[in-house]
Amino acid sequence: MEKKALWSAGGQCKWNSLIQLSHPSGLFFDMFGTLYVADEKNTRVLRWTRGAKQGIQIVDGNPLGSEVNQPCGPKGLSFDRHNTLHVVDWYINRVQRLSIEYTRE
């Protein structure tokens, strides 16, 4: 049986488009099949709904900083039972708890 891989997003592009990633470091699929990606070098978290041609930026760390809404090198992520996003912030050595709009798009 032949197995096929599907391309979703990629490339080594820093601060560019919503279809390119720079050091994707964590991912999470929710119960609807939506993909969340921690894009480390672009200091952001992106969301892809099923069939989407590009991601939606849901957390942006630009400009770089240490404020609660500014991840600086997100490496991993997950949701808790209250649909709160938890992001491992590698460069600042913290775990952030972020409330985002959680909808089935």
PERAUR-V25152 format. One record per backbone hydrogen bond with DSSP energy under -0.5 kcal/mol. CO is the residue of the C=O (numbers start at 1). NH is the residue of the N-H. If there is no record, write none. Layout:
BEGIN
co->CO nh->NH
co->CO nh->NH
END
This chain:
BEGIN
co->11 nh->13
co->12 nh->14
co->13 nh->16
co->17 nh->20
co->18 nh->55
co->19 nh->10
co->21 nh->13
co->22 nh->41
co->22 nh->42
co->23 nh->40
co->26 nh->38
co->28 nh->36
co->30 nh->33
co->34 nh->30
co->35 nh->48
co->36 nh->28
co->37 nh->39
co->37 nh->46
co->38 nh->25
co->38 nh->26
co->38 nh->40
co->39 nh->44
co->40 nh->43
co->43 nh->61
co->44 nh->39
co->45 nh->58
co->45 nh->59
co->46 nh->37
co->47 nh->56
co->48 nh->35
co->49 nh->52
co->56 nh->47
co->56 nh->58
co->59 nh->45
co->67 nh->70
co->72 nh->91
co->73 nh->90
co->76 nh->88
co->78 nh->86
co->80 nh->83
co->84 nh->80
co->85 nh->98
co->86 nh->78
co->87 nh->89
co->87 nh->96
co->88 nh->75
co->88 nh->76
co->88 nh->90
co->89 nh->93
co->89 nh->94
co->90 nh->93
co->94 nh->89
co->96 nh->87
co->96 nh->98
co->98 nh->85
co->98 nh->100
co->100 nh->102
co->101 nh->103
co->103 nh->105
END
